Amino acid sequence: MSSKNSNKINVPEAREAMDKFKMEAANEVGVNLKNGYNGDITARQAGSVGGQMVKKMIEAYENGLK
């Protein structure tokens, strides 16, 4: 098995926007993220941040369809 990381941002200029988006989602669900390594948060906390990000992306897409 390979340990290749597939979590790459396709547009490097988007990294800052994605980091800001992640921090906003974390604040909304009450998870204290810091810049850089966040290996000290639980899987539940990380999942809640990711879930909030997906929820916001779906809402933005649905609003764009209207």
PDB file with SEQRES, HELIX, SHEET and CRYST1 records, atoms N, CA, C and O in Angstrom:
SEQRES   1 A   66  MET SER SER LYS ASN SER ASN LYS ILE ASN VAL PRO GLU          
SEQRES   2 A   66  ALA ARG GLU ALA MET ASP LYS PHE LYS MET GLU ALA ALA          
SEQRES   3 A   66  ASN GLU VAL GLY VAL ASN LEU LYS ASN GLY TYR ASN GLY          
SEQRES   4 A   66  ASP ILE THR ALA ARG GLN ALA GLY SER VAL GLY GLY GLN          
SEQRES   5 A   66  MET VAL LYS LYS MET ILE GLU ALA TYR GLU ASN GLY LEU          
SEQRES   6 A   66  LYS                                                          
HELIX    1 AA1 PRO A   12  ALA A   14  5                                   3    
HELIX    2 AA2 ARG A   15  VAL A   29  1                                  15    
HELIX    3 AA3 ALA A   43  LEU A   65  1                                  23    
CRYST1    1.000    1.000    1.000  90.00  90.00  90.00 P 1           1          
ATOM      1  N   MET A   1       0.835  -1.179   0.000  1.00  0.00           N  
ATOM      2  CA  MET A   1       0.000   0.000   0.000  1.00  0.00           C  
ATOM      3  C   MET A   1       0.881   1.243   0.000  1.00  0.00           C  
ATOM      4  O   MET A   1       1.968   1.267   0.577  1.00  0.00           O  
ATOM      5  N   SER A   2       0.389   2.236  -0.645  1.00  0.00           N  
ATOM      6  CA  SER A   2       1.094   3.494  -0.753  1.00  0.00           C  
ATOM      7  C   SER A   2       0.575   4.466   0.302  1.00  0.00           C  
ATOM      8  O   SER A   2      -0.600   4.422   0.668  1.00  0.00           O  
ATOM      9  N   SER A   3       1.442   5.334   0.783  1.00  0.00           N  
ATOM     10  CA  SER A   3       1.020   6.341   1.755  1.00  0.00           C  
ATOM     11  C   SER A   3       0.885   7.702   1.091  1.00  0.00           C  
ATOM     12  O   SER A   3       1.205   8.734   1.681  1.00  0.00           O  
ATOM     13  N   LYS A   4       0.409   7.688  -0.137  1.00  0.00           N  
ATOM     14  CA  LYS A   4       0.241   8.916  -0.909  1.00  0.00           C  
ATOM     15  C   LYS A   4      -0.950   9.703  -0.376  1.00  0.00           C  
ATOM     16  O   LYS A   4      -2.029   9.143  -0.187  1.00  0.00           O  
ATOM     17  N   ASN A   5      -0.761  10.991  -0.134  1.00  0.00           N  
ATOM     18  CA  ASN A   5      -1.825  11.868   0.350  1.00  0.00           C  
ATOM     19  C   ASN A   5      -2.641  12.351  -0.836  1.00  0.00           C  
ATOM     20  O   ASN A   5      -2.100  12.983  -1.743  1.00  0.00           O  
ATOM     21  N   SER A   6      -3.933  12.062  -0.843  1.00  0.00           N  
ATOM     22  CA  SER A   6      -4.792  12.478  -1.945  1.00  0.00           C  
ATOM     23  C   SER A   6      -5.560  13.751  -1.624  1.00  0.00           C  
ATOM     24  O   SER A   6      -6.406  14.170  -2.414  1.00  0.00           O  
ATOM     25  N   ASN A   7      -5.287  14.373  -0.490  1.00  0.00           N  
ATOM     26  CA  ASN A   7      -5.985  15.594  -0.097  1.00  0.00           C  
ATOM     27  C   ASN A   7      -5.261  16.821  -0.633  1.00  0.00           C  
ATOM     28  O   ASN A   7      -4.823  17.680   0.132  1.00  0.00           O  
ATOM     29  N   LYS A   8      -5.139  16.895  -1.937  1.00  0.00           N  
ATOM     30  CA  LYS A   8      -4.450  18.015  -2.551  1.00  0.00           C  
ATOM     31  C   LYS A   8      -5.452  19.012  -3.086  1.00  0.00           C  
ATOM     32  O   LYS A   8      -6.508  18.641  -3.599  1.00  0.00           O  
ATOM     33  N   ILE A   9      -5.112  20.280  -2.960  1.00  0.00           N  
ATOM     34  CA  ILE A   9      -5.932  21.332  -3.549  1.00  0.00           C  
ATOM     35  C   ILE A   9      -5.449  21.511  -4.976  1.00  0.00           C  
ATOM     36  O   ILE A   9      -4.264  21.737  -5.221  1.00  0.00           O  
ATOM     37  N   ASN A  10      -6.380  21.407  -5.916  1.00  0.00           N  
ATOM     38  CA  ASN A  10      -6.017  21.474  -7.328  1.00  0.00           C  
ATOM     39  C   ASN A  10      -5.542  22.850  -7.761  1.00  0.00           C  
ATOM     40  O   ASN A  10      -4.708  22.964  -8.660  1.00  0.00           O  
ATOM     41  N   VAL A  11      -6.061  23.892  -7.132  1.00  0.00           N  
ATOM     42  CA  VAL A  11      -5.652  25.261  -7.453  1.00  0.00           C  
ATOM     43  C   VAL A  11      -4.896  25.793  -6.235  1.00  0.00           C  
ATOM     44  O   VAL A  11      -5.513  26.114  -5.220  1.00  0.00           O  
ATOM     45  N   PRO A  12      -3.575  25.890  -6.326  1.00  0.00           N  
ATOM     46  CA  PRO A  12      -2.787  26.302  -5.151  1.00  0.00           C  
ATOM     47  C   PRO A  12      -3.232  27.636  -4.548  1.00  0.00           C  
ATOM     48  O   PRO A  12      -3.115  27.835  -3.339  1.00  0.00           O  
ATOM     49  N   GLU A  13      -3.736  28.542  -5.371  1.00  0.00           N  
ATOM     50  CA  GLU A  13      -4.166  29.835  -4.873  1.00  0.00           C  
ATOM     51  C   GLU A  13      -5.401  29.718  -3.970  1.00  0.00           C  
ATOM     52  O   GLU A  13      -5.718  30.650  -3.231  1.00  0.00           O  
ATOM     53  N   ALA A  14      -6.081  28.601  -4.028  1.00  0.00           N  
ATOM     54  CA  ALA A  14      -7.292  28.411  -3.233  1.00  0.00           C  
ATOM     55  C   ALA A  14      -7.003  27.966  -1.803  1.00  0.00           C  
ATOM     56  O   ALA A  14      -7.913  27.934  -0.974  1.00  0.00           O  
ATOM     57  N   ARG A  15      -5.765  27.625  -1.505  1.00  0.00           N  
ATOM     58  CA  ARG A  15      -5.430  27.111  -0.169  1.00  0.00           C  
ATOM     59  C   ARG A  15      -5.834  28.081   0.935  1.00  0.00           C  
ATOM     60  O   ARG A  15      -6.418  27.663   1.935  1.00  0.00           O  
ATOM     61  N   GLU A  16      -5.538  29.352   0.772  1.00  0.00           N  
ATOM     62  CA  GLU A  16      -5.859  30.340   1.806  1.00  0.00           C  
ATOM     63  C   GLU A  16      -7.373  30.423   2.020  1.00  0.00           C  
ATOM     64  O   GLU A  16      -7.836  30.495   3.159  1.00  0.00           O  
ATOM     65  N   ALA A  17      -8.137  30.415   0.937  1.00  0.00           N  
ATOM     66  CA  ALA A  17      -9.594  30.472   1.048  1.00  0.00           C  
ATOM     67  C   ALA A  17     -10.131  29.219   1.733  1.00  0.00           C  
ATOM     68  O   ALA A  17     -11.038  29.312   2.561  1.00  0.00           O  
ATOM     69  N   MET A  18      -9.587  28.055   1.403  1.00  0.00           N  
ATOM     70  CA  MET A  18     -10.035  26.811   2.033  1.00  0.00           C  
ATOM     71  C   MET A  18      -9.684  26.786   3.520  1.00  0.00           C  
ATOM     72  O   MET A  18     -10.473  26.313   4.337  1.00  0.00           O  
ATOM     73  N   ASP A  19      -8.508  27.291   3.868  1.00  0.00           N  
ATOM     74  CA  ASP A  19      -8.134  27.354   5.283  1.00  0.00           C  
ATOM     75  C   ASP A  19      -9.075  28.274   6.052  1.00  0.00           C  
ATOM     76  O   ASP A  19      -9.479  27.957   7.171  1.00  0.00           O  
ATOM     77  N   LYS A  20      -9.426  29.415   5.455  1.00  0.00           N  
ATOM     78  CA  LYS A  20     -10.361  30.341   6.096  1.00  0.00           C  
ATOM     79  C   LYS A  20     -11.732  29.684   6.249  1.00  0.00           C  
ATOM     80  O   LYS A  20     -12.368  29.799   7.297  1.00  0.00           O  
ATOM     81  N   PHE A  21     -12.182  28.994   5.199  1.00  0.00           N  
ATOM     82  CA  PHE A  21     -13.464  28.297   5.225  1.00  0.00           C  
ATOM     83  C   PHE A  21     -13.474  27.237   6.325  1.00  0.00           C  
ATOM     84  O   PHE A  21     -14.464  27.089   7.041  1.00  0.00           O  
ATOM     85  N   LYS A  22     -12.374  26.506   6.455  1.00  0.00           N  
ATOM     86  CA  LYS A  22     -12.270  25.466   7.487  1.00  0.00           C  
ATOM     87  C   LYS A  22     -12.327  26.076   8.891  1.00  0.00           C  
ATOM     88  O   LYS A  22     -12.975  25.530   9.783  1.00  0.00           O  
ATOM     89  N   MET A  23     -11.653  27.199   9.080  1.00  0.00           N  
ATOM     90  CA  MET A  23     -11.665  27.866  10.390  1.00  0.00           C  
ATOM     91  C   MET A  23     -13.062  28.367  10.731  1.00  0.00           C  
ATOM     92  O   MET A  23     -13.497  28.259  11.877  1.00  0.00           O  
ATOM     93  N   GLU A  24     -13.776  28.918   9.734  1.00  0.00           N  
ATOM     94  CA  GLU A  24     -15.146  29.387   9.965  1.00  0.00           C  
ATOM     95  C   GLU A  24     -16.052  28.222  10.357  1.00  0.00           C  
ATOM     96  O   GLU A  24     -16.850  28.336  11.286  1.00  0.00           O  
ATOM     97  N   ALA A  25     -15.925  27.103   9.647  1.00  0.00           N  
ATOM     98  CA  ALA A  25     -16.742  25.925   9.959  1.00  0.00           C  
ATOM     99  C   ALA A  25     -16.414  25.405  11.357  1.00  0.00           C  
ATOM    100  O   ALA A  25     -17.314  25.012  12.099  1.00  0.00           O  
ATOM    101  N   ALA A  26     -15.149  25.401  11.715  1.00  0.00           N  
ATOM    102  CA  ALA A  26     -14.739  24.931  13.048  1.00  0.00           C  
ATOM    103  C   ALA A  26     -15.329  25.816  14.138  1.00  0.00           C  
ATOM    104  O   ALA A  26     -15.802  25.313  15.157  1.00  0.00           O  
ATOM    105  N   ASN A  27     -15.304  27.121  13.931  1.00  0.00           N  
ATOM    106  CA  ASN A  27     -15.875  28.042  14.916  1.00  0.00           C  
ATOM    107  C   ASN A  27     -17.372  27.819  15.067  1.00  0.00           C  
ATOM    108  O   ASN A  27     -17.902  27.907  16.175  1.00  0.00           O  
ATOM    109  N   GLU A  28     -18.060  27.533  13.964  1.00  0.00           N  
ATOM    110  CA  GLU A  28     -19.501  27.322  14.008  1.00  0.00           C  
ATOM    111  C   GLU A  28     -19.888  26.087  14.815  1.00  0.00           C  
ATOM    112  O   GLU A  28     -20.951  26.058  15.435  1.00  0.00           O  
ATOM    113  N   VAL A  29     -19.034  25.070  14.811  1.00  0.00           N  
ATOM    114  CA  VAL A  29     -19.354  23.850  15.561  1.00  0.00           C  
ATOM    115  C   VAL A  29     -18.608  23.776  16.897  1.00  0.00           C  
ATOM    116  O   VAL A  29     -18.695  22.774  17.606  1.00  0.00           O  
ATOM    117  N   GLY A  30     -17.877  24.840  17.233  1.00  0.00           N  
ATOM    118  CA  GLY A  30     -17.226  24.923  18.540  1.00  0.00           C  
ATOM    119  C   GLY A  30     -15.930  24.145  18.673  1.00  0.00           C  
ATOM    120  O   GLY A  30     -15.563  23.738  19.776  1.00  0.00           O  
ATOM    121  N   VAL A  31     -15.229  23.932  17.564  1.00  0.00           N  
ATOM    122  CA  VAL A  31     -13.946  23.234  17.602  1.00  0.00           C  
ATOM    123  C   VAL A  31     -12.841  24.274  17.485  1.00  0.00           C  
ATOM    124  O   VAL A  31     -12.867  25.117  16.588  1.00  0.00           O  
ATOM    125  N   ASN A  32     -11.872  24.215  18.389  1.00  0.00           N  
ATOM    126  CA  ASN A  32     -10.785  25.184  18.404  1.00  0.00           C  
ATOM    127  C   ASN A  32      -9.626  24.690  17.537  1.00  0.00           C  
ATOM    128  O   ASN A  32      -8.762  23.947  18.003  1.00  0.00           O  
ATOM    129  N   LEU A  33      -9.619  25.113  16.271  1.00  0.00           N  
ATOM    130  CA  LEU A  33      -8.515  24.763  15.375  1.00  0.00           C  
ATOM    131  C   LEU A  33      -7.446  25.834  15.446  1.00  0.00           C  
ATOM    132  O   LEU A  33      -7.729  26.995  15.742  1.00  0.00           O  
ATOM    133  N   LYS A  34      -6.231  25.437  15.175  1.00  0.00           N  
ATOM    134  CA  LYS A  34      -5.140  26.396  15.081  1.00  0.00           C  
ATOM    135  C   LYS A  34      -4.475  26.211  13.720  1.00  0.00           C  
ATOM    136  O   LYS A  34      -4.651  25.176  13.076  1.00  0.00           O  
ATOM    137  N   ASN A  35      -3.724  27.197  13.290  1.00  0.00           N  
ATOM    138  CA  ASN A  35      -3.014  27.067  12.025  1.00  0.00           C  
ATOM    139  C   ASN A  35      -1.949  25.993  12.165  1.00  0.00           C  
ATOM    140  O   ASN A  35      -1.257  25.922  13.181  1.00  0.00           O  
ATOM    141  N   GLY A  36      -1.822  25.162  11.148  1.00  0.00           N  
ATOM    142  CA  GLY A  36      -0.829  24.097  11.175  1.00  0.00           C  
ATOM    143  C   GLY A  36      -1.418  22.787  11.653  1.00  0.00           C  
ATOM    144  O   GLY A  36      -2.559  22.454  11.333  1.00  0.00           O  
ATOM    145  N   TYR A  37      -0.644  22.054  12.414  1.00  0.00           N  
ATOM    146  CA  TYR A  37      -0.989  20.710  12.859  1.00  0.00           C  
ATOM    147  C   TYR A  37      -2.114  20.736  13.892  1.00  0.00           C  
ATOM    148  O   TYR A  37      -2.057  21.491  14.863  1.00  0.00           O  
ATOM    149  N   ASN A  38      -3.137  19.907  13.678  1.00  0.00           N  
ATOM    150  CA  ASN A  38      -4.257  19.802  14.610  1.00  0.00           C  
ATOM    151  C   ASN A  38      -4.493  18.346  15.013  1.00  0.00           C  
ATOM    152  O   ASN A  38      -5.639  17.922  15.170  1.00  0.00           O  
ATOM    153  N   GLY A  39      -3.433  17.596  15.176  1.00  0.00           N  
ATOM    154  CA  GLY A  39      -3.542  16.186  15.514  1.00  0.00           C  
ATOM    155  C   GLY A  39      -4.037  15.918  16.914  1.00  0.00           C  
ATOM    156  O   GLY A  39      -4.260  14.766  17.288  1.00  0.00           O  
ATOM    157  N   ASP A  40      -4.213  16.970  17.693  1.00  0.00           N  
ATOM    158  CA  ASP A  40      -4.678  16.782  19.070  1.00  0.00           C  
ATOM    159  C   ASP A  40      -6.196  16.832  19.184  1.00  0.00           C  
ATOM    160  O   ASP A  40      -6.727  16.642  20.278  1.00  0.00           O  
ATOM    161  N   ILE A  41      -6.918  17.083  18.081  1.00  0.00           N  
ATOM    162  CA  ILE A  41      -8.378  17.067  18.160  1.00  0.00           C  
ATOM    163  C   ILE A  41      -8.874  15.642  17.924  1.00  0.00           C  
ATOM    164  O   ILE A  41      -8.191  14.826  17.306  1.00  0.00           O  
ATOM    165  N   THR A  42     -10.054  15.364  18.421  1.00  0.00           N  
ATOM    166  CA  THR A  42     -10.601  14.014  18.292  1.00  0.00           C  
ATOM    167  C   THR A  42     -11.154  13.793  16.886  1.00  0.00           C  
ATOM    168  O   THR A  42     -11.381  14.743  16.136  1.00  0.00           O  
ATOM    169  N   ALA A  43     -11.363  12.532  16.547  1.00  0.00           N  
ATOM    170  CA  ALA A  43     -11.953  12.189  15.253  1.00  0.00           C  
ATOM    171  C   ALA A  43     -13.363  12.771  15.159  1.00  0.00           C  
ATOM    172  O   ALA A  43     -13.777  13.212  14.087  1.00  0.00           O  
ATOM    173  N   ARG A  44     -14.089  12.775  16.247  1.00  0.00           N  
ATOM    174  CA  ARG A  44     -15.436  13.349  16.268  1.00  0.00           C  
ATOM    175  C   ARG A  44     -15.382  14.836  15.944  1.00  0.00           C  
ATOM    176  O   ARG A  44     -16.200  15.329  15.168  1.00  0.00           O  
ATOM    177  N   GLN A  45     -14.427  15.557  16.530  1.00  0.00           N  
ATOM    178  CA  GLN A  45     -14.298  16.987  16.267  1.00  0.00           C  
ATOM    179  C   GLN A  45     -13.916  17.227  14.800  1.00  0.00           C  
ATOM    180  O   GLN A  45     -14.493  18.089  14.137  1.00  0.00           O  
ATOM    181  N   ALA A  46     -12.960  16.472  14.308  1.00  0.00           N  
ATOM    182  CA  ALA A  46     -12.538  16.625  12.918  1.00  0.00           C  
ATOM    183  C   ALA A  46     -13.704  16.325  11.975  1.00  0.00           C  
ATOM    184  O   ALA A  46     -13.896  17.021  10.979  1.00  0.00           O  
ATOM    185  N   GLY A  47     -14.465  15.308  12.287  1.00  0.00           N  
ATOM    186  CA  GLY A  47     -15.619  14.957  11.468  1.00  0.00           C  
ATOM    187  C   GLY A  47     -16.694  16.022  11.489  1.00  0.00           C  
ATOM    188  O   GLY A  47     -17.350  16.268  10.476  1.00  0.00           O  
ATOM    189  N   SER A  48     -16.881  16.657  12.639  1.00  0.00           N  
ATOM    190  CA  SER A  48     -17.893  17.706  12.716  1.00  0.00           C  
ATOM    191  C   SER A  48     -17.486  18.921  11.891  1.00  0.00           C  
ATOM    192  O   SER A  48     -18.338  19.587  11.303  1.00  0.00           O  
ATOM    193  N   VAL A  49     -16.188  19.211  11.843  1.00  0.00           N  
ATOM    194  CA  VAL A  49     -15.705  20.323  11.007  1.00  0.00           C  
ATOM    195  C   VAL A  49     -15.920  19.982   9.536  1.00  0.00           C  
ATOM    196  O   VAL A  49     -16.444  20.800   8.780  1.00  0.00           O  
ATOM    197  N   GLY A  50     -15.524  18.793   9.131  1.00  0.00           N  
ATOM    198  CA  GLY A  50     -15.716  18.371   7.740  1.00  0.00           C  
ATOM    199  C   GLY A  50     -17.184  18.321   7.362  1.00  0.00           C  
ATOM    200  O   GLY A  50     -17.554  18.729   6.261  1.00  0.00           O  
ATOM    201  N   GLY A  51     -18.009  17.835   8.246  1.00  0.00           N  
ATOM    202  CA  GLY A  51     -19.440  17.774   7.987  1.00  0.00           C  
ATOM    203  C   GLY A  51     -20.047  19.154   7.830  1.00  0.00           C  
ATOM    204  O   GLY A  51     -20.907  19.362   6.974  1.00  0.00           O  
ATOM    205  N   GLN A  52     -19.608  20.097   8.647  1.00  0.00           N  
ATOM    206  CA  GLN A  52     -20.103  21.470   8.551  1.00  0.00           C  
ATOM    207  C   GLN A  52     -19.668  22.095   7.224  1.00  0.00           C  
ATOM    208  O   GLN A  52     -20.430  22.838   6.605  1.00  0.00           O  
ATOM    209  N   MET A  53     -18.456  21.794   6.796  1.00  0.00           N  
ATOM    210  CA  MET A  53     -17.975  22.317   5.515  1.00  0.00           C  
ATOM    211  C   MET A  53     -18.825  21.778   4.367  1.00  0.00           C  
ATOM    212  O   MET A  53     -19.214  22.530   3.473  1.00  0.00           O  
ATOM    213  N   VAL A  54     -19.110  20.487   4.391  1.00  0.00           N  
ATOM    214  CA  VAL A  54     -19.934  19.883   3.334  1.00  0.00           C  
ATOM    215  C   VAL A  54     -21.333  20.477   3.354  1.00  0.00           C  
ATOM    216  O   VAL A  54     -21.894  20.785   2.303  1.00  0.00           O  
ATOM    217  N   LYS A  55     -21.897  20.637   4.538  1.00  0.00           N  
ATOM    218  CA  LYS A  55     -23.236  21.214   4.665  1.00  0.00           C  
ATOM    219  C   LYS A  55     -23.278  22.604   4.042  1.00  0.00           C  
ATOM    220  O   LYS A  55     -24.210  22.927   3.307  1.00  0.00           O  
ATOM    221  N   LYS A  56     -22.266  23.431   4.334  1.00  0.00           N  
ATOM    222  CA  LYS A  56     -22.226  24.786   3.789  1.00  0.00           C  
ATOM    223  C   LYS A  56     -22.022  24.771   2.273  1.00  0.00           C  
ATOM    224  O   LYS A  56     -22.588  25.608   1.570  1.00  0.00           O  
ATOM    225  N   MET A  57     -21.233  23.844   1.765  1.00  0.00           N  
ATOM    226  CA  MET A  57     -21.029  23.752   0.315  1.00  0.00           C  
ATOM    227  C   MET A  57     -22.314  23.344  -0.394  1.00  0.00           C  
ATOM    228  O   MET A  57     -22.634  23.877  -1.457  1.00  0.00           O  
ATOM    229  N   ILE A  58     -23.048  22.406   0.186  1.00  0.00           N  
ATOM    230  CA  ILE A  58     -24.326  21.976  -0.408  1.00  0.00           C  
ATOM    231  C   ILE A  58     -25.322  23.132  -0.393  1.00  0.00           C  
ATOM    232  O   ILE A  58     -26.024  23.357  -1.379  1.00  0.00           O  
ATOM    233  N   GLU A  59     -25.388  23.866   0.723  1.00  0.00           N  
ATOM    234  CA  GLU A  59     -26.285  25.017   0.798  1.00  0.00           C  
ATOM    235  C   GLU A  59     -25.937  26.057  -0.260  1.00  0.00           C  
ATOM    236  O   GLU A  59     -26.826  26.608  -0.908  1.00  0.00           O  
ATOM    237  N   ALA A  60     -24.642  26.326  -0.437  1.00  0.00           N  
ATOM    238  CA  ALA A  60     -24.211  27.307  -1.441  1.00  0.00           C  
ATOM    239  C   ALA A  60     -24.588  26.844  -2.841  1.00  0.00           C  
ATOM    240  O   ALA A  60     -25.026  27.644  -3.668  1.00  0.00           O  
ATOM    241  N   TYR A  61     -24.421  25.564  -3.106  1.00  0.00           N  
ATOM    242  CA  TYR A  61     -24.785  25.013  -4.423  1.00  0.00           C  
ATOM    243  C   TYR A  61     -26.283  25.132  -4.652  1.00  0.00           C  
ATOM    244  O   TYR A  61     -26.718  25.570  -5.717  1.00  0.00           O  
ATOM    245  N   GLU A  62     -27.075  24.742  -3.653  1.00  0.00           N  
ATOM    246  CA  GLU A  62     -28.530  24.811  -3.796  1.00  0.00           C  
ATOM    247  C   GLU A  62     -28.999  26.256  -3.984  1.00  0.00           C  
ATOM    248  O   GLU A  62     -29.921  26.505  -4.760  1.00  0.00           O  
ATOM    249  N   ASN A  63     -28.382  27.203  -3.290  1.00  0.00           N  
ATOM    250  CA  ASN A  63     -28.741  28.604  -3.446  1.00  0.00           C  
ATOM    251  C   ASN A  63     -28.361  29.113  -4.835  1.00  0.00           C  
ATOM    252  O   ASN A  63     -29.016  30.005  -5.374  1.00  0.00           O  
ATOM    253  N   GLY A  64     -27.312  28.550  -5.406  1.00  0.00           N  
ATOM    254  CA  GLY A  64     -26.888  28.933  -6.750  1.00  0.00           C  
ATOM    255  C   GLY A  64     -27.838  28.425  -7.817  1.00  0.00           C  
ATOM    256  O   GLY A  64     -27.900  28.989  -8.909  1.00  0.00           O  
ATOM    257  N   LEU A  65     -28.579  27.371  -7.516  1.00  0.00           N  
ATOM    258  CA  LEU A  65     -29.535  26.818  -8.467  1.00  0.00           C  
ATOM    259  C   LEU A  65     -30.810  27.651  -8.527  1.00  0.00           C  
ATOM    260  O   LEU A  65     -31.545  27.593  -9.513  1.00  0.00           O  
ATOM    261  N   LYS A  66     -31.071  28.412  -7.491  1.00  0.00           N  
ATOM    262  CA  LYS A  66     -32.322  29.187  -7.426  1.00  0.00           C  
ATOM    263  C   LYS A  66     -32.266  30.404  -8.321  1.00  0.00           C  
ATOM    264  O   LYS A  66     -33.230  31.167  -8.388  1.00  0.00           O  
TER     265      LYS A  66                                                      
END                                                                             
